[in-house]
Amino acid sequence: KSNFTLFSPSGDWANYVYHYFREDGTLAQAESEMRTFNGDLIIIQDFYFDRKGKLLKKTIKYRDLQTNKPITPTKEFLENNGNFSSDVEYYKKTSELPFADLLKKKK
């Protein structure tokens, strides 16, 4: 498992991306939790992959930033903010992680 935290310089949003890898180093699941003041939302996306890296399933949920209760985003928000899943960066193999060299076993 790995966790990355990305954020805007202005502090308008933060995105927490969790990776769940199989023992063979391939990505099984990635979860993105975007918290943004734009619409006061939490956008939770789950991505599920097969061993070859093919996306099998994607889910998306919206929650209120203050109450954490499920909500439906406004049509305007969705039109102005595009496709969040294209903004999520994830690594399909442990060998692609920025710190992959640190994971290698020493001889």
Rosetta blueprint (number, residue, H / E / L):
1 K L
2 S E
3 N E
4 F E
5 T E
6 L E
7 F E
8 S L
9 P L
10 S L
11 G L
12 D L
13 W E
14 A E
15 N E
16 Y E
17 V E
18 Y E
19 H E
20 Y E
21 F E
22 R L
23 E L
24 D L
25 G L
26 T E
27 L E
28 A E
29 Q E
30 A E
31 E E
32 S E
33 E E
34 M E
35 R E
36 T E
37 F L
38 N L
39 G L
40 D L
41 L E
42 I E
43 I E
44 I E
45 Q E
46 D E
47 F E
48 Y E
49 F E
50 D L
51 R L
52 K L
53 G L
54 K L
55 L E
56 L E
57 K E
58 K E
59 T E
60 I E
61 K E
62 Y E
63 R E
64 D E
65 L L
66 Q L
67 T L
68 N L
69 K L
70 P E
71 I L
72 T L
73 P L
74 T L
75 K H
76 E H
77 F H
78 L H
79 E H
80 N H
81 N H
82 G L
83 N L
84 F H
85 S H
86 S H
87 D H
88 V L
89 E L
90 Y L
91 Y L
92 K L
93 K E
94 T H
95 S H
96 E H
97 L L
98 P L
99 F L
100 A H
101 D H
102 L H
103 L H
104 K L
105 K L
106 K L
107 K L
